[in-house]
Amino acid sequence: MRYIPLTGAPGSTVAVAWRRGLRGPGVEQFAAVAQQVRDRESAIVRALEAPPS
């Protein structure tokens, strides 16, 4: 896995991407955990999505 900063996207945008045809078990697990955290931590997600003061 690798962190790649995005430009031209709102500050709280997080994306998970992979090469076509290379979605292995590690990617599946990471995407599932990321979605679980997103759903469980909705207050944190809303705080991150709030415009800066």
Stockholm file with secondary structure:
# STOCKHOLM 1.0

chainA/1-53         MRYIPLTGAPGSTVAVAWRRGLRGPGVEQFAAVAQQVRDRESAIVRALEAPPS
#=GR chainA/1-53 SS CCCCCCSSSCTTCCCCCCCTTCCCHHHHHHHHHHHHHHHHTHHHHHHHHSCCC
#=GC SS_cons        CCCCCCSSSCTTCCCCCCCTTCCCHHHHHHHHHHHHHHHHTHHHHHHHHSCCC
//
